[in-house]
């Protein structure tokens, strides 16, 4: 429990994690010489490192969260029937209660749900507006014949802008797009909260209400990427007038009520190591996706998951909306952000929900974007301390589907992603010190050249080499 009883005076008191630790996993430390070999063998791509060569793993918060004792107990209650597992009904009830949608199908993870929704909703030539691209989401929209159009507010592309809801849709951009292509060409509006590629930035309740209103006026459906919506609800509670006294669960429920459905990578907010789901209200839409799920994922009462996975997920959903949990989770991310800000390390501001995003453009102003500054920063951090982060810049943005040229995003970021309930405040101190050490020698650092580029989602498997050896360090 936190020491906070909710009164304004108490809100200034320290908080602590609302759990204690009863099982530990030892971490392995490596030498710099070992890391030199490991990162070279990994082609300077942190996705290609072996996790046993990593000390603090901040690659992602996806599937890396610690489950609770209740979730592990739930794993023993798996009903592994092929059809009609009791764990499915528990999961369905949890989504219905907390997210508020009528119909549910499980999927193996988020991109499984994106695949099915895109296939059902998108016809070749359609346009899909959204609040900034996400890699897998946009790919599935494109594979279904659609074109993604970014309608997020301009502030989202500026790492220094302090807008409190940088995930918001620009209603003028969305309105102009509808005017230009016609509502009939718009498959649906795709809205994510929080927005991963913008730095975990939230969408306000006022914004989704307006988006909803515009969609209804034009007969366009609205779907949510619910992956980190619980964290989005926290920011509404904290920043949006009128929500301070509402619970995360109440805010989440209202937010979801403005959309026709949602897809989920349950590996994030929902606190499981694997899983996803797709939930909608309309009966006819549900009939279509329930049928397609048996082609690609599995029967509609398991969708690629074991019964025990669905039980852990149902319990994870219930735990994920606890106010204490969300506050301590985002509090830990902020703690790291404050350390780095105090040391004048350039990061995306305001600090978002799931990660600190280092601004590689300002970190390495001498490295041009085509020499992968964010990828360089990720490998330098690994070399310094064994901490693993993730590139979120030009490599992640891929190539333009028509011209074949690199997409060159304004944001060139390296993400330090914090898994939920896994690391301590001391780990955050160690991370901050490593970032500072890499920052201190930034002028001597050189960029990278891509030597292998796969066709889809290239950042996962691409290989790089150093352009020039870095200056020798003392
Ligand atoms: C991540 F480098 N995210 O952030 P799946 N929507 C959203 C996500 O954040 C998300 C998915 C859908 C990951 C894993 C990952 O470019 C990358 O369960 C907002 O991973 O299929 C996943 O959900 C897809 C890392 C995905 C990446 C794509 O670390």
Boltz pocket constraint, residues with backbone or C-beta under 6 A from the ligand:
constraints:
  - pocket:
      binder: B
      contacts: [[A, 59], [A, 60], [A, 61], [A, 62], [A, 109], [A, 110], [A, 111], [A, 112], [A, 134], [A, 135], [A, 136], [A, 137], [A, 192], [A, 194], [A, 196], [A, 225], [A, 227], [A, 228], [A, 264], [A, 265], [A, 266], [A, 267], [A, 275], [A, 276], [A, 390], [A, 391], [A, 396]]
      max_distance: 6.0
